[in-house]
Amino acid sequence: EYDAAQAIERFGLSCSTSEFLALWQQRMTELISQPGSIAMNEGFDELYMKARSRGLKVAVASSSDGAGLRMKLKNGLLVHSKVVSSLSQFDLILSNDEVTKHKPDPEIYLLAAKTLGVAPESCIVVEDTATGVLAGKRAGMRVIAVPNDYTRLTNDFSNAHHVVMTMSDVAKML
């Protein structure tokens, strides 16, 4: 909702936040419905393998709804990854469906840590939005921002502990 309000203001759109979100959801569903339709973040495989080699738990905590998130992961990550072939290879996948408060509230990250049995301060959050960065920071976690092509232009990542270009850069920090 926060990002929708920002987009409406920034681009001078004449619609409500709920109208914007409904149109955004419809368009995103169209875009992500085909296998391979979503590019994988550069360096994901390297980051995943480095995390696993260090014995770290790997989770997804997304602002997307559950169905949309799983569709994105299946039609993007699972199609392109050379190391992850099933969603079961994540220790946990959480969406907005599992929480009552959305990012920038830290609820989703705190739930992830609790479910995984990990102290929040020992977690590393990799985020591509300013709202996600703020949520991770409010959860007391170390936050590394990896802006995407859109958020790089529209979001302020000054709350992140580090801002890098790719997930390969994150892997080097582990």
N, C-alpha and C positions, 0 to 999 in steps of 0.2 A: 504494500500500500504506500509505503514511504517513497519507493522508487517511482511508482506511478504518479504520485503527486509531483515529484521532482520533474518528471518528463513532461507532464501537462504544463507546469509553470515554465520550464526551460524553452519549450517549443511553442508556447502560446496556443495550446489546443483548447477547443471549446467543447469539452466533455467532462463528465464527472469521473472521479476516481474509479467507481464501480463500472462505469461504461468502458473506460480505458482498459481496466483489468479483464473484462469480459472479451473485448476485442483482441487484446494481447493473448489471452488464453486460447481463443479460437485460432488465431494465426500461428501460434506456437505449435498447437496440435497438428495443424496442417504441415508445418515445416518438419516436425520430428517424426512423422508417421512412417517414414520409409527407412529401412535398414541402411546405414551408412550416411544418413542425412545430416548427422551432427559430427563435426570434426572433433577428434580427441585432442585434449590439451597437450601441447608439445611437452614431452618429457614425462608424461604420466607413467609409462612403463618403467622408466628408470627410477622414479620416485617410489612406485609401488614395490619394486624389487629391493630397493635400498631399505625401505621401512621394514619389509618382511625379514630381510637378512639381519636386521638389528633387533628382531623379535618384537617389533611394535605392532599394535593393533591398528587396523585400518577401517575407518568408518566413513559413511557419507551422511551429512546432516544438512539437508537442503530446504530452502524456502518453497520449493515446488510442492504441489499436491502429490500424493503417493503414486497415482496412476501415471501422471505426467513425468515424474522423476524416473520411474522404472522404464517408461518408454524411452526417455532420453538416454538412460544408461544402456539399454538393450540396443537401440538403434545408433548409438554413437560409440561409447566406450567398448562394448562387447564386440562390435563389428571391427573396430580398428586396433584394439589392443592385441599384442602378441603374447601377453602374459596372463591376462584375465579373460576367462572364457565363460564365467558364470557369476551371477550376482552373489552366489553363496560364498565366493572368495573374499567378500567383505565381512568383517566381524559384525557389522551393524549398518543398516540403512534406515535413516529416519527422514521423514518428510513433515511438512506442516500439518498433516493429518494427525500426527502423534502429540502435538502440543496445542496449548490454548493461546499462547502469546507468540507472536512471530518476531523474527529478527527486525530491529536490532536488540530485542529482548534476548537475554542469554539462555532462555529456557531449553531450547533444542540442544545446545552444547552441554548444558549441565545434565540433561537427560542422557545424552550420549555417554558422558563420562561415568555417570552413575550406573548405567546399564552395562558398560564395559568393565566396571569395577576399577576405574582409574581416577586418580585425583585430578581435578581440573587443572591445577598448576603444572602437571606433568604432560598435559596435552598440547599438541601443536595443531593449530587451525590453519588450513590453506584456503584462502578466500579470494573470490573475484569481484566482490561488491563491497561498497563502503558500509552498508547495513550489516553484512556478515562480519566484516572486520570489527565493527563496534560490538556486535553480539559476542564474538570470541573474546574480545578484550574485557567486556563486562563479566564474562564467565571466569575471568582470571587465568586465561590460557595465553600461550605464546601465539601470536598471529602473524602469518606471513601472507601478504597480498600478492596475488598473481593476476593482475588485471587482464580482462579480455579486450578484444578490439573495441567494444562499445563502452565498457566501464572505464577503460583507460582515459577516454575523452570526457566522461561525465561524472565520475566519482572522485571524491577526495579520500585518499588512502593514508593520510597523515596519522591516523590512529594505529596503524599497523606497526608492529615491531620492526618488520622488514618489508620492503617492496621489491619484487624481482620480476623478471620478464617471463620465465618459464618454470615448469615444474622440475626440470633438470637442475635449475638453480636452487630449488628447495632441497632436492636430493643431496646436493653438495653441502647443505647446512646440517644434515642429520649426523 
